Amino acid sequence: MNEIDPSAKFNKNAVKAFAPDNVGAAIAVKLNPIAEQVANQYRADSMSPIMVSGVLRLVEFGLLAVSGYLIYGAYVGSGGPLNWEYPAVITCGAFLMVLLLEMGDAYQVTALRNPWSQIGRVLFSWIGVFATLALAGFFLKISGEFSRVWFGAWFGAGLFVILALRFPLSGFIRRWGRNGKMERRAVIVGGGKYAESLIRSLEQQGDNDIRICGIFDDRDDQRSPTVVAGYPKLGTIAELIEFARRARIDMLIV
């Protein structure tokens, strides 16, 4: 039977004692002055588009539910007890609306920047919600329990609050993008004509939220110029590791 040398046994002490030569080399990597300046510029965190769209989902769900309850209290409830049918329908309707908007990519930053292009999508999604609720009420034989006035008023109020929220939000998103508060920071690995074509393609997109922070390439200046499409080559792949430790980077484009 094979025996394991106790000195070569894998344990916590062995890991701590292990110090390969390349570890010191990796730690010794130092950024050049330009790369260090760029890394310090992007040291602060930016506002994540995913966080903004996630909060918007919760806010829209809450606004739709609150508008349904308020109309119920003002017209149907009149201070009496709240029937179970209304909370169930309001909750299901608000959830289904958020789900349909998610399926229609209405929470993407590109869509939120241009609310005019989303009016039709929001309208048809809300119509689909009410058609589904009406169909479910018909088959469950509970449609007679609901007020037609409340049903129509909630449709108008829900559509209004969604659009009234998205139009001001689009202005804030465009302003955050211009100020650099909400963007996806990216570095490109590899220079040359392919990197230039990629950068030109991104710049031609009016709703682009990707900010190129720089380019890293191990090749020499003849194969990979020091400046590509106006963006500097900040160093090698080894320097990229140190750069990523200092700057807040969201994307790595190879």
N, C-alpha and C positions, 0 to 999 in steps of 0.2 A: 504494500500500500504506500502511496506517495505521502510524504510528510511535508508540511509547510514550515518554512524557516520562520521562527518567531520574529526575527528582525524585519522580515518582509510582510508581515501580517497587516492587513488593512484595518486600521482603527483610527480613532481621533488623534492620538498622539503622532501616528505616522503621517497623517495629513498635515498637521501643524509643522512637522519637521521637514516636509517636502518643500524644497525651494529650487526649482529648475532655473537654469541660466536665463531663459527667455522671459521670466517674470520680471527680473530687474530691467531687462531691455524695454519691456512694455511700459513699465512705470517711468522710465527715463525719457520717453517721448515727450517732446516739448513743442508747442504750437509756434508757428512763425507769427510775427507781429500782426499781420493782416487777419489771419485766422483767429488769433486771440481777441482782436477787436470785434470781429463779427460774432464770436461766441459770447462775448460780454453783452453785445447788443441784444441777443436773443436769450438772455439768461432768465428773464421773467416769464412766467406762465402766460399763455394766451387763453382766451375764452373758447372752450371747445364747442364746435358746431353740434356735436352729439348731445352735449349737455343742454344747449339751447332748445333743440328739437324735443328732447325728453321732457323738459319743463313745460314746453308748449303743449304737449299731449295731456299732461296733468291739468294744466290751466283750462284748456278747452273742454275737457271732460267735466271739470268742476263748474264752468260757466253754463254748459248745457244743462247739467243737473239742477243747478240753482235756479236758472230761468224757468225750468219746468215746475219746480216746487213753488216758486213765487206766484206763477200764474194760477197754480192749483189753489194756493192759499187765498188769492185775491178773488177768484171767481167761483171755484167749486167748494173748497173747504168751508169758508165762512166761519172759522173758529171751531168747526166740528172735528171729529176724529179723522185721522188720515187712513183711508182705505189701503189695503195691501196692494191692490192692482196698480195704483198710480206710482208708488215708489219702484215697483218692479219694472214697469214700463219705462219710467224715466231713467233708471240706472242702465237697463238694457239698451235703450235708445242712445244714450250718451256714449256708452262703450262701443256700440256698433258703429257710430259715426267716426270715432277715433280710429277704429280698426279699418274702415273703408278708406279713410284718408291716408292711413299708413300703407295700405295696399296700392293706393294710387300715387305713391311717392310725393304726397303733398307736404311731408315734413322734411324734405330735403332742403338744404340751404338755398340751392338754385331756385327752387319753387317759392320759398319764403321771400326771396328778394324781389320777385315779380308777382305780386298778388293778383294783378289783373288777369294774368294767364291762368289763375287757379279758380276764378269765379265759377266757371262752368263745372269744374271738378267738384268744388264744394257744394254747389247747388244740386248736382245729380246724386252726390253721395247722401245728402240730407233727404232728398226725395226717396232714394232707395231705402233709407232707414224707416221712413214713415210708411212706405209701401210694405216693408217687411212686418212692421208692427201691426198694420191694418190686416194683413193676411193672417198673421198669427192670432189676432183677436177674433177673426171670423171663424177660423177652424176650432179655436178653443171655446167658442160661443160666449165670449165675454166682451164683445165690442159694444154691447148695449150698456155696459157699466161705465163707459167713458163719455165725457162731455165733448161734443163736436166743437164747441167754441174753444175749449181748452186745447184740443188737438190742433186746431188751426192756429191759435195764438202761439202755442209753443213752436210750431213750425216757423212762423215769422220771426219770433224772438230768437230762436236758436240760430237761424241763418244770419240775423243781424249781428249777434254777439261774435260769431266766428269771423265775419268779414270786418267788423269794427276792431277786432283784435289784430288781425293779420296785416291790415294796411299800415297802421303806425309801426308795427314790428318790422315791416320791410324797411322802413326808413332807418330804424336803429341798426339793423343788420348791415345795411350798406355803409352806415357811418362807422360801425365797428370794424368793417373790412378796410375802409380807407385809413383808419387810425391804427390798424395793426392789432386791435384788441381781439378780433376773432378771425383766425386764419389757420391754415394747415401748413406748418413749416416743413420744408423738405430739403434734403441734400441729394445731389446726383453723384453716383459712383460711375466714373467713366466720362471722358470728355470727347472732343472731336465733333465731327459733323452730325453724329446721331444725337448727341446731347443738344446740339444747336437746334436740330429739327424739333426735338421735344419741347425745348423752351419756347421756340417760335409758335408752336401749336398751342401751348398753354396761354401765351400772351394774347393770342387771337380770340380766346374765349372771354366774352364780356362778363360772365358770371363766375370766373375762376377765383377760387379762394385759396389757391396754393401759392405760397411764397417761397421761391427758391433762395436758400441761404448761401449756397456755394456749391463747388464741384470738388471732388476728391478723385485722384487718379495716380496710379503708380508709374505711368508711362512718362517719358521725357517730354520736353516742350515741343519737339518737332512733331510727335504723334498726337499730343494732347496740348493745345495752346494754353497759355497762362490765363487767357480771358476768352470765354465762349459766350457769344450772344450777350455780352455786357456783364457776365457773372465771372468772378475770379476763381481760379483753381486754388483752393485753400491749402492743399497738401496731399499727402499720400493716404492710403487706407489705414496705416498705423496711426496717423495723426487724426483720422476720422474718429477713432475710439475715444481719444482724449477730447476732441471737439464735442462729441455727443455727451460726455460727462458734464460739460459746462453749459452747453446750450440746450434749450427745450425744443427737441426735434420730434415731429409727429410722423414723418414719412422718410423712407429711404428708397430712392428710385435708382435701380441698377440698369 
